Amino acid sequence: MEKRFKIILEYDGTGYHGWQLQAGDVTVQEKVEDALEILTGKAVRVHGSGRTDAGVHALAQVAHFSVETRLGPEDLQKALNGLLPQDIMVKGCFEADPAFHARKSAKKKTYAYYILNRPFRSALLRNHSWHIKRPLDLDAMNRAASRLAGTLDFKSFESTGSPRASTVRTVFSSSFENAEGVPGFFAPTDGLLAFTISADGFLRCMVRNIVGTLVEAGRGKLAPDDVTGILAARDRQKAGPAAPPQGLFLVEVVY
């Protein structure tokens, strides 16, 4: 009998062209599906909670698949981790209701973006943060971020190329804070900032486009109140440049 499984994945996205399958490029979804095919002898389609871009990381990407197997969740998790590359790990595996869908059933997602704001770079964090040498105004960035809360049209923060029914999303919270460290790195890091944002869903590159815009506020190039006008314009050209991918982590998906 076919079973539906829900898995929680942690991965370092540095060596991957994002989550989603793409012809000619190595992706996280491809590696998970390859491992499942070895285990079951059949092609298995895996559905993720969302598409992380090339170079973006995940602490808790959620995915589901349906497969005929005698293995229980714990044994399936162990078997998958034995086949997956070292930069992808199944943190949890559960048998799910047949109606569960990793993307459609999600109620809230949380992302974190890490900025290393100090004069000198870090050799260890180069693939897990955005290094900005000049000091940023944390208060200005938080005042700008506060303009994003609520149910709003985020078209100005959407990159092209992804079909969607609406550009309206509800942001529950968004703020910067001084961070102890990047997940997976145990030593506290001077100058590290973390931007955390939770919403009912995200548009393509929405978080990176928001971070790039908030950094412009931190540099004094736009006023915090300008964010309201950027939202109203519904024009990507009015917002700031996209932040680079390596500082972004998918932190949590809530169902």
N, C-alpha and C positions, 0 to 999 in steps of 0.2 A: 504494500500500500504506500502511496506517495505521501510524504510528510513535508510540511512547510517549516523551515528553520529561520530563525532570526539570529544574526551574528553581529557582534560589535567588534569593529576593527580599529587597530592603531597602526598608522603607517607614517613613514618619513617619505614625503613626496618628492624629494630632491631628484631622484633618478627616474621619475615617471612623468609621462605626458598627461597628467591628470588622472581622474577616476575612470571616466567613460571610455569604452572601446573605441579605438580609432585605427583605421587601416594604416599600417606601416609604422605605428608608434607603440611603445611599450606603456601600458596603463595598469593601474591597480586592479581594476575589474578583470582585465585579461588574466592576470596572475592568479586571482581567486578562482576564476572559471577553469583555468588549466588544472589547478590542484583538485578541484571537484571532479573533473573529467578523469583524472588518474584514479581517483578513489572509486568512482561509480562505473567507469567504462562508457559513460554517455556524456554528451554535451549538456551542460547545465547553465541556464541563464540566471545571472545574479543581478538583482535590482538594488541600487543604493538609495540612500535618503536624499542624495543630491550629488551634483557633479563638482568635485573639487578640481581646480585648474592645475596646470602643470606647475610643479614646485610647491604646491600647497600641501600641508600636512593634516593629519587627523589624529585626535586622541580618542574619538569615539564615533567613527562613521558607522552607521547602521545599514545593514543590507539584509535582504531575504532571498530565499530560493526554495524551490520544491524539488524533491528528489526521492527516489525509492531506495531505501537503505535500512539495514537492520541496526545500524549504529545509533546509539543514543547521543544526546547533545554533548556530553563530556568526552566520549570517545571520538566523536566527529571533530570536536575542537582540537584534540590532541593530534589527530591524523592530519588535519589541515595545517597546523603549525609545523608539523614534520615535513611538509611539502612546500610551504611558502618560503620565499626568500627572507633573509634576516631583517629586512626593513619593512616587512608587513607581518602583523601578528593578530590573531583572533583572540580578543580579550574575554569574550563571552559567547556562548552558543546556547540557544534555547529553542525548544519546539514551540511553534507559534500557531495561532488560530489560522485556518485556511484563508480567512478574509484579511489577514494582516498584510499591509503593504508598506515597505520602508519609507517611501516618499509620500504616498497619499494619506497614510494614517498619522503622519507627524503633526504635532500641534505647536511645537516651538523648537527653534534651533538656536544655538549659541556659538558664536565664533570669537576667537581672541586674536589680536594682531600685536606683535612685539616690535618695538622700536628701540634700538640701542642709541641713546642720545648722549654722546660723549665725543671728545676730540679723537680718540684712538679706537680703532676697530677691534673686533674679537675674531681670532682665527677659528674658534670653536663654534661661534654663533653665526658665522657668515651665511649659512644656509637656513637659518631659523630666525632671522630678525632683519630689519631694515636699519642700516647704520646711517645716522644723520649727525654730522659733526657739530653744527651750530646749535646752541641751546634753543629749545622750544618752550613756548609759554603754555604750560600745562593748564592754567586757569582759563586761558582763551580757548584752548581746544575743548575743554569740558563745557564751557558756555556755548560753543558752537554745536557740540554733540547733543546738548539738551534740546535743541531745535528739531531733532530727528524723532523725538518720542511721539507716539500716537499713530493713528491710522492715516497715512499720507500717500501721495503719489510720488514714487521714487524714480520716475522715468529719467530724471536728470542724472541719476547714479547708475543707470543700466548701460552696459556695453551691448553692442549690436550682435545679432547672430543667434538669438535663442527665442523661439516662439513662446508666447504666453498670452493668456486670456486677459490679464490685467496687470498694470504696473503699481497697483495699490497694495501696500503691505502695512502690517501693524508692528511697529518697533516698541517693545516693552521696556527696554533699557539700553543705554549706550553711554559709556564713560571711559576715561583714561585714569590710570593710577600708577604709582610707582610699583614695580614688580619685584618680587624676590628672585625670580629666575624663570627661564624658559622651561616648560615641561620636558623632562628627560635629562636636564642638566642640573646637577645637584648643588653646584656652587652659586651663592648669591652673586649677582652681577651689577656693579655700579652703573647708573645711568640707564637702566632698563625700564621702559614704559610698556604697559599693557593696555590696549584698548579692547574692551569687551562689549559685545552687542548681542542682544537677544531679540528675536522677532518670530512671527508666525511663518515666515518664509523669506527668501532672498532672491533678487533678480541676478542675472549674470554679472559677475564681477562687482556686485553692489557694495560689498564690504571694502574691497580694495579701493574703489572709487570714492567711497565715503572717507576712508583713512587718508587718502591723498588730499582730499579737500580740507579735512580737519588740520592736517599738517600745514597747509597754507595759512590757516588761522593762527597756528602756533608760530609761524614765521612772521606774522604781522602783515601778510599780503592780502588778507581779507578779514573783515570784521565778523565776529560771531553771528550778528544779526543777518549777515549776508546769506547765511544758509537758508533762511526762510524764503528769500527771493530766488535762490537757486532751485529750491523745490518747486516754487510756483512757475518757474520758467519752463519746466518739463523739457529741458534742452541739455543734453550731455555736454555740450561745449561750454556751458556756463559753470560747470563744476570743475574741480581741480583734476590734475592728472592721477592716473591709477597708481596706487602704491605697488611696489614689486611683490611678487607672489610669496617669497620665501618666509615672510613674517607671519603668514596667516595659518591658523589652526582651527579646524572644526572641533569644538570642545564637547558639545552635548546635543542630543536629539531627544525630545520629550514626546511621549505618546499618551 
